[in-house]
């Protein structure tokens, strides 16, 4: 059975086009995933061919710049006796460059080439942790990290010596190809969006009925974040008496800020309806001055606020737990910040 499952997975990886696949990079410090970009098809094909051959398994990341870039994939590092003086010299000069318009922003993956020599790209690659505009148009960008940037950051923090060469290579255990993960509820029909989400909070349980007819984009977004556990462990960070309770921001999660569903967090288009009134029990998306800037933060209405009508995307209503709002209103605040932590313990979708 295990052999059959292996060959099935392998056949899927071979049959699917790059747009439907991701590379899974397993290192001794953890795993990250990357998707393939359309700007360098020959590099993507080359990388995928090497992955299928097990070319990278046992190599490592030999060059790291803290919060800057990490570089790896040199096959010479498979041999633990390879002298440090030649780290980074293997697996180059294999294919011409495919320079494109992809900017070297956070998470971008590009191919390494021989310094000062055009069209000398090869098997080695680097990942940007912070923007590197000086590299734009100079290297063949072919991918983007979709999950595990915390692992990439961790690799970048390893001790180094001269030339940003790691004191010890960070081993790449293996790289494999896997089916690209899909965003939950992205294309679900409206009938599948009529769900109820249960928020278990520090002060009690609240049930929120989704209203996709009000704002289908906000409902999709909220269900996605609930289904993936993204909201679990975040905090209600704002209470304004006789107005709102606000929560669901990324920076309120205790400890590790990264989440596997971060890849799907993006601004959503505002859907404003003046006929949906922001009264007690209505749930709406928070945003900045930009009407299309809502991402994860939402607020629960404590009292009628007509000045919000037609300006914020209301997407749900509290059907159970309205009494829990009274408990929020009793909490002591410092300005608008609760004095104690009021957490979303978990968010689940009722069947």
Secondary structure, DSSP 8 states (H G I E B T S, - for coil): -HHHHHHHHHHHHHHS-GGGEEEEEEETTEEEEEEE-TT-HHHHHHHHHHHHTTTTTT-EEEEEETTTEEEE--GGGGSTTS-GGGTT-SS-SSB-----S----TTEEEE---TT-TT-B-S-EEEESS--GGGTTTSEEEEEEEE-HHHHHHHHTS-B-GGGEEEEEEEEEEEEEEE----TTSS--GGGG--EEEEEETTEEEEEEE-TTT-HHHHHHHHHHHHTTTTTT-BEEEEETTTEEEE--GGGSSS----GGGGG---B-----TTS---TTEEEE---SSTT-B-S-EEEESS--GGGTTTS-EEEEEEE-HHHHHHHHHS-EETTEESS--BEEEEEEE-
